[in-house]
Amino acid sequence: MSTRRVVRSATETGQQPAFVPPPDRQPLAARMRPRSIDEVVGHGQLIGERGALRRAMESGRLGSLLFWGPPGSGKTSLARVLADAVGARLVTISAVMSGVAEVRAIVAESRERLSLNGTGTILFIDEIHRFNKAQQDALLPHVEDGSVTLVGATTENPYFEVNSALLSRLRVYRLEPLTDEEIEVVVRRALSDVERGLAGDLGPKGGAALSGEPFEHLIGLSAGDARQALNVLESAVSIAEAEGIRDADGRVTPRLADVEAAAQQRALAYDRAGDGHYDTVSAFIKSIRGNDPDAALYWLASMIAAGEDPRFIARRLIILASEDVGLADPRALDVAVAAAGALNWVGLPEAQYALAEATVMLAVTTKSNAVGKAYFAAMADVLSHGSLSVPAHLRSGGAARRNYKYPHDFDGNDVAQQYLPDKLAGSHYYFPGDQGAEIKIKERLGRIAEARTLPVRRKRPAGGQPTSDGMAAGSEGMQKRQKSLRALADEQRRDADDPPSGRS
């Protein structure tokens, strides 16, 4: 009996095809879903010329996989085009509304189709992390024996939300949010598409246009979510059409107020790529440096509300903790790094608490730029004098290294000796400030300087304590151990080559 390859683009679920509304009843985002891999925007690392997914698609063999990414990044669209490309039937379910019984019915039908006409089935499970452990375990045998090709989608970290047994049978692909440039491509395509977009019969009479500030606001508020961008665009066009707002060519042209109304989000005087971006972050940093937590929080909220990348804010906090607080409060860097870690773990909106906490802490704590000034003073000498020779007694080899004085052998765990190159001997770069923890640092350095003016005194060893250099003794011990291991290995090789009599 001959088999035939059946390619279906319509989504099916269970035994019956899912109801698909006519195009004029579908939202713009649904109509503009990519129909082929070449229409997918973004994710070049996966679907580019040498991308793993493109190569799998072209080979016709698509293994079970998991798409992990934020809403609107294209997880469902990728599943659809991949199924079409490999000639498989696509069955879509949601882990929120489906259970094991439905999965079993789909698997049974999949096996029947596979035996009758050789058509494979791709089971796409949206929000797969919503399945509990038992439901996820129920997928294992069907994925393992190839009854279905599982494509899961999740917005959560799968390494925490998906069972390790199931995860080991899937290849995880991380989808990043679309860039502003990629969102622009999606929006412009929707405005110009005659068949499915707003330029033909499915759009307003005369078509639609969007440019300037309304266009920029739409792109900015989308935050990498293509679905949100198209939904807001469609709604803004409807509002403008109802009010008769058209350009000279008769196209519906939403105003900024229409985009704001559609998104329920007011456009802020902030441009993520222009002066507003740099002016606002400058005000943010200067408010923290100037010990004003209220102003710092205002500028933080302004950036978050305008859609600024929160990772950019976290990076600025880490830089400020080192540059403007420094050793006056060594906890500052820990708090800034912890806020960046919290952002990575929980994301927005919850990470706003961590960013606000770090902002306030850095604004109210003591400040010092002494470390930064010291470092760049040292860098100036490096650039001026080049790479100078290491003093002989500090080198890792050579007879002169025996002149090195081991500080722990002396009172106070310190002894005066030259550490800088000869040409810079006596230079000073770091001058602690008079604030916070640097007060204690200055006092300690002062005590060390005073002690170095006194006669050198070696420590008296405590009872039973060795007087030798611990590092040297440890190195000698390791050398002896390695020698013993080599001797044992040689003996074992000799025994293997010439076994004693009576042993075979």
N, C-alpha and C positions, 0 to 999 in steps of 0.2 A: 504494500500500500504506500503510495507516494505521500509525502508530507509537503505542506505549503507554509510559507512564512507569512504570518499575519501581523501587520503593523497597525496599532490603534493609537490614536491620539486622545480619544475621549477618556476621561477618568471614569473608572468603574469601581464599585464597591460591592462586596458580597456577590449575590447571584444576579442582581439587576443593575443595569447601567445607572449611574447617578444622574439625576435631573440636571440638565444644563439650560439655564435661561437663554432666551434669544439674545443676540448681541446688543439690541437696543435696551435690554433690561439689565445688562451686566455693567458693573462699575468700570470706569476707565482703567483702573489698575488691573482688573481681570482681563479686559480685552487686550491690553498691551503686553501680556505675558509673552516672553520669547517663544518663538515657534521652532527655533533651531539653535544649535550651540553657538553659531556665529552672531545671533541676535542678543546673546547674554552679555550684559555690561559688567565689567569688572572681573576680578578673580583670574587675572592673566596667569598667575602661577599655577593654576589648576587646569585651565582650559585654553591656555595659549598654545602656540605651535608645539612646544615640548612639554606641555602640562600633562600630569599623570592621568587626569580624567579624560582628556582628549585622546590620549593614546589608548586608554582602555576602551573608549567608545569606538575608535577606529578599528580596533581588533575584534569588536563584536563580543567581547567577554567582559562583562561588568560584574565584579565581585560585590559582596555585601559591604555597605559602607555607612558612615554616619556623617551628616553635615552639622557642624557646630558653628553657630553664628547668631548675630543679633537679628531682631525682626526686620523684614524688608531687605535682607541681604541677598535673597535669591535662592533659598534652600528648596522651596517647592518648585520653582521654575527650572532649576537644574535637574531635579528628579524627572520632570516631565520631558525635557528635551533629551535626556539620556535614555529614557525608556523608548522614545520614538527612534532614536539613533540606532539602538541595538535590536529594534524590532520586537520589543517585549510589550506585553499588556501591563498597564499601570493600574494598580488598585490602591486607592488612597483612603486611609482611615486616620482618625485622631485618637490619640491615647486618652484624651479627656472623656470621650464618649463611647469608646469601644472596649471590648474585653476579649478573653480567651476564646469564647464560643465563636465570635465573629472571625477571629484569626484562623481557627480550625476550619471553618467553612470556606474561607478563602484558599487555604492550603489544599483542601480536598478538590476544589474546582481547578486550582493551579495544576495539580497532578494529573487531573483528567485531560486538561487542555494540552499539557506537555506530552502525554502519551498518544493523544489523537492527532494532533497537527504540529507538534514540536514547538509550540509557542511558549516561551518562558514568561514568567510573571514577576514583575517588580512590585513588592509590597512596600508602599511608602507610609511610614507611621510618623505623623507630625506630633511634636512634643512627646517624644518617646520616653523622656524621663518621668512622665506622669504615670507610666506603668509601674506597678509595684514589683517586688522581687519575684513573686510567683508568676506574674504575667510575663516578665522578661525571661524567666527560665523556660516558660512554655514555648518561646520562639527558638530556643537553642537547637532542637533536633531538626527543625524544618530549614533553618539556615545552614546547618552542617551538612544535610544530605542534598541540598540544592533544590528542594521543592519550590522554594521561592528565593528570589534575590531581595534581601532586606535593605531598604534605604531609610535610615532614621533621620530625624531632624530634631534639634534641640537648641534652645537658647541658653541652657545651663551647661556648666562644665561637666562633660560626660564622665570624666575620671572620678567624679564624686557622685554622680546621679545615675550612672548606668552600671549594672552588675559587671564585675570583672570578667566573668565567664562569657557573657554576651559581647563585651567590649573586645575580648581577645579574638573574636570571630569577625570583627568589623574593622575596616580601615577608616580612621577618623580624619576628616578634612575640615580645617578651620577656615571659615569664611569671615573676612573682615568687613566692617561697614564700608559702603561705597563712599568714595571721595566726592567732594563737591563737583569736581569736573565730571565724574561719572553720573552723578545725579543730573547735571545739566544735559548730558546726552539723553538720558531717559525722558526728561521733560520736553526737550526740543523734538524728540522723536514723536511724542504724543501730540504735540502741537501741529506737526507737519504730516502725520500719517493720514492718508485719505481713506484707507480701508477700515482701520480699527480706531483711529485716533479722533482728534477734534477738527481735522481739516476736511472731512467728508460728511456723508449723510448722518453719521452717528454723533456729530458735533453740532454746534449752533450754526445757523444759516450764515454763510459768509466766512466761517472758520473762526479761529481765535488766535490772539497774539499776546505775548507777555515779554516785557523787556524792562531794562532799567531797574529802579529800586524795588518794584514789586517782584521782579524775577529774582533779584539777589536775596530778598527776604524769604521767598519760597525755598530757595536752595539752602539757605542758612538754617532755617527751622527744621528742615528734613532730617538733619543729623545722620546722614548716611542711609536713611530708610527710603527706598524707592517707592514703596507702597504709600507711605505717608505723603510723599511729594505729589504723587498722581491724585490721591484723594483730595488734597487741598487744592490742587490745580482745578480739578473738576468742579469742586464746590465754588471756588472763586469765579470761574467762568459762568456758572449758573447765576450767581448773584449779579454779576455785571450784565449778563444778558437780560435779566429781569428788569434792570434799571436802564436798559438801552445804551449802555456805555460801549461805543464803537469808535474805531479810528477812521481815518480818511478812506481806507480801502474797504470799510464795512465789516471789519473783523471785530469780534468781541474782545475788548481789552481791559481786563481787571485792573483796578487801581490798587495802590498799597492798602487802602482801607478794606478793599474786598478780600485781599489775601489775609489780612489780619482777622477779618470776621470769619473767614473760612477756617482758619487755623485756631481761632480763639486764642491767639497769641499776638500781642502787640509788638510791632517792630521797634527794636531798641536802637539808639544811636551808637551802633557798634558794628564795625566791619572787621570780620575775622582775618581779612587779608590786607587791610589798609591801615590808615592812620589811627582809626578808632581802636584797633587791636593793640597797637604799640602804645598809644596814649593811656589806655585803660590799665594795661599791665604795668606801665610805668607808675601810674598813680597808686596802684596796688602795692608795689614794692616799696615806694617811697613812704607810703602810709605805715607800713610795718616797720621800716627803718626808723621812722619818726615817732615810734611808740604810740600810735593812734589806732587802737583796735577797732573803734567804731568805723572810721573811714576805711580801714582794711577790709572789714566785713562787707561794707557797701560795695566796694569795687569787686570783691570776690563774687557777691551775689549778681552784680551786673554782668560779669563774664559768664557765669553759669547760665543765667537766664537768656543770654544772647546766643548760647550754643557753642561757647568756646570749648575746645578739646580739654577735658579736665586733666588729662595727662600733662598737658603743657603747664597748667597751673601747678600741679604737683612737682614738676621739674623746677619751676621757679622757686618754690618753697624750699626745696633741697639746696638749691644754689644759695639762696639768701641765708639759710641756716649756717652755711660755711663761711660766706662772705661777710655777713654783717653781725652775726652773733658769735661765731667762732668758739674759742675756749672760755669766753666769759660765762657761757652756760653750755657745757658739752652735751646736755640732754637735748638741745634744740635739733641737732642733726638726727638723733634717734626719732624724735617726734615727727619730723618732716618725712623721713624715710618710711616710718610706720603709716603715715597718712597715704603715701603713694602705694604702699602695700595693700592697705585697706581698699583703696580705689580699684586696684587690680583684682581683689577678691570679691568685692560686693558690687562694684560699679555704682552708677547713679541710679536713683536719687539718694540711696542710703549713704553713699560715700561723702555726701555734702557735710555730714556731721564731722567726719574725720578731717576734711579740708578746712572746715571752720575752726576746729579745735587747734590744728596746727597754725592757722593764721593768727588766732588770738594769742597762743603761747609765744609765737615769735615776736608779736607786736609788743607784748608786755614784759618780756624778759630783758636782762641786761645785754648790752651790745658791745662788740669789739671787732675791729677789722685788723687787729694786730697780726693774726696768722696770715691773712692774705697779703698784707704789706710785706711781711717777712719773706714769704715765698717768692713774690715778684722781685724783691731786692736780690734774692739769691739767683733768680733767673736772669736778672740783668748782668750779674757777674759771669754767669755761664756764657751768655751771649757775647759779653765783652772779651773774656779771656779764653773762651773755648773750653774743651774738656781737659782739665789739668790732671796731672799724674796723681795717683793715690800714694800717700806717704808709705814708705817701705814697711813700717811696723804695722800697718793696717791691712797689708796684702794677705791673700790666702796662702801664698807660698813664698819660699825664699828664706835665707838665713836670718834676715833682718826682722822677720815677723816675730822672732823670739823676744824682741825688745818691746812687744806689746804688753801693756800692763792690764791685767784682768781686774776690772773695778771691784768685783765681789771679794777680792782678796784684801781690800783696804777698808779702813774705818769709813762708815757712811756710804759704803758701796760706790765710792767715787775716788778717782785719782786724776790729777792734772796731767794731760798729755795732749798732743796736737792731733786733731781730727780733720781739719781742713787742709787742702793742698798748701804747699809751702808759700805760694804766691799770695794766698789769702789768709794766712795765719793771723789770728787776732781779730778777724772781721766779725761783726755782729749784725744779725738780720732781725731776730725776733725780740721785740720789746713789749712785754706784757702790759696790758692796760690796767686801769685802777678800778675796774668794775667786775663784779661777780667772782667767778672761780679764778680769774686771772690775778686777783689779789694774792691768793695763796700760791699761785705759780710764781709770781714775782718774788714773794718771800722765800720760797724754796730755792730759786736760782740765786738769790742774794746770799743765803746760807751756804750754798755750794761754793760760790765765789770767795766768800770769806774763809771757808775751810781750806781752800786750795792755797791760801797764803801761809798756812801753818805747816810744820814739818810733816812729811808723809809717814803715816803709821799703818803697818800691816795689821790685820786682824789676828787676834789670838784664837787658834782653833779650839772649839769646844771639845769636851772629852770624847775621844773616839772619832772625831770628825776628820776626814782626810784633808790634807793640805794641798793636794795636787789639783791641777785644772780639771774640773769635772768633764768638760767637753773633750779635752784631750784623752782623758782616761776612757771615756765612752767610745771615742773613735778607735783607740787601741783595742778595747774589748770587742768591738764589731769586727776589726781586722782578724783577731784570733778566731772568732766564731766562723767567719767566712773561710779561713784556712782549714778549720776542722771539718766544715761541710764539704769542701773540695776533696779532702783526704778520704772522707767516707764515700763520696761519689766514685772516686777512683777505685777504691776497694770493691765496691759493688760491681763496677764494670769488669774488673779482673775476675771476680767470681762468676759473672755471667759468661765470660769468654772461656774460662777453664774451671768448670765445676769440680769440687772435691770428689774423690772416689766414693762410690756408694750413693751418689746423688745424680739424678738424671735431669 
